[in-house]
Amino acid sequence: MPSHPMDEAHARIDAENHLILRLNDAMSFRKVKEMREMIDEYRSLDPADTDANQAGYAVIADCIEHPGDGSMTAARQFYDTQRHSPLRRFVRRICFENSN
């Protein structure tokens, strides 16, 4: 027997985790179009974005697609304000260091 039943809340968490996995894969391969589609899907799944994951992925997609002052400013703001986010390391690598 499972340790907990698969109720609506657990199903949503499972869907979010699967979406994050797919977003990370798209980010690794620099597939910005796919990232943006999944960010829209993420917004439907979690409109509140309390962890700012959607915002972080959007910043990363902008850095990949439109490198420059505008995306760097947004990346710096995300990096400086979202200190709890696990996406900070990806913002640093992709936006600031321009590496994988």
N, C-alpha and C positions, 0 to 999 in steps of 0.2 A: 504494500500500500504506500502511495506517495506520502511524503512528510507533510504536505499541505495540499488541499484541493486546488484545482486550476479554476479559480473563480475569475470574475471580470477584471479585478485589479491585477492578478497575476498574469492574465493573458495580455493586458496592456503593457506590463513590464517586459514580458517576453517579446512582444512586438517591438518595443523600443530598443531592447538589447539587439535584436536581429537587425533593425534599421541602422543602429550605430555600427555594427559589424560591416554592413554593406557600405555605409558612408566611409568608413576607414579604408576599405578596399578601394573604393573609387578615388579617395584622396591619395592613396599610395601610387596609383597609376595616373594621377593628374586628370581624371575624367570629370571635368568641371560640369558639363551638361548633366551627367548622371547625378553628380552631387547636388546640383540645384533642384532637380526633380525630387530627389530624396529629402531635401530640406523642406520643400513644399509638403511632402507626405508627412514629415516630422511635425510641421506646424498643425496639420490636421489631427495628428495623434496627441500632441501636447501643446495646445494653444498658449498656455501660460509661460512655457519655456523658463521655468524657475531656475534651472541649472545653467541657462544661457548656452546650451549646447548648439542650438540652431544658430544663434548669433555667431558662435565660434566657427562653426563649419562655413557659414556665409563669409566671414572674414577670410578664412583660408582659401575659399573658392575665388574670392576677389583678388587675393595675392597671386594666385596661380594665373588667373585669366587677365588681370590688369595690374601688373607690377608697376609700382611708381609711388609718388607722394600720397595720393589719395588712399590707396589700399594700405600703405605703410602707416598712415595716421590712424586709420581704423584699427589696424593690428596692434599698434602701440596702446591705443585706448583700451582695447579688449585685454591685452596682456597686463596692463597696469591695474585694471579694475576687477577683473575676474580671477582673483588670486587662488580661488578654490578649484578652478576648472582644470581637468586633465588635458584639455585641448591647448593649454598654454604652451606645452612643449612642442606641439605641432605648429603653432603660430610662430614660435621662435625659430624652429628649423626651416619652415617653408617661407615665411615672410621676412625674417631678419637675416637668416643665414643662407637662404636660397638653396637648401639641400633637402635630401630625404630625411 
